[in-house]
Amino acid sequence: MDPATCGVCGTTVDEKPPTWSMQVSERGQRWICETCTRDNLRSIEGKLDEAWW
């Protein structure tokens, strides 16, 4: 696996754990570590397409 860096806090790991989430925007995709995902969960949920729910 390729190394991954959290797009929020900058944490870098050699292998991306399955608990990391991916955020897609007009800028492309970025990975977010578990800690930042938990800290920003409501913001992430608010950006999901209505079809998701």
C-alpha positions in Angstrom: 0.0 0.0 0.0 1.0 3.6 -0.5 1.7 5.9 2.4 -1.2 8.3 3.3 -1.3 11.7 4.8 -4.3 13.2 6.6 -5.6 16.2 4.7 -6.6 17.9 7.9 -3.9 17.4 10.6 -1.0 16.1 8.4 -0.6 12.8 10.2 1.4 10.4 7.9 1.2 6.6 8.0 3.0 4.0 5.9 -0.3 2.1 5.3 -3.7 3.7 5.4 -5.9 2.0 8.0 -9.4 1.1 7.0 -10.7 3.6 9.6 -9.6 6.5 7.5 -12.2 8.3 5.4 -12.0 9.8 2.0 -13.3 13.3 1.2 -14.0 14.2 -2.4 -14.4 17.8 -3.6 -13.8 19.9 -6.6 -10.1 19.9 -5.7 -10.0 16.1 -5.8 -9.8 13.5 -3.1 -8.1 13.6 0.3 -7.8 11.1 3.1 -8.8 12.0 6.7 -7.5 10.1 9.7 -9.8 8.6 12.2 -9.3 11.3 14.8 -10.1 14.1 12.4 -13.0 12.2 11.0 -14.5 11.8 14.5 -13.8 15.5 15.3 -15.5 16.6 12.0 -18.3 14.0 11.6 -21.2 16.4 11.5 -19.6 18.5 8.8 -18.8 15.4 6.7 -22.4 14.1 7.1 -23.8 17.5 6.0 -21.9 17.2 2.7 -23.3 13.8 1.8 -25.7 13.7 -1.2 -29.4 13.3 -0.1 -29.5 10.1 -2.1 -27.2 8.6 0.6 -29.9 9.0 3.2 
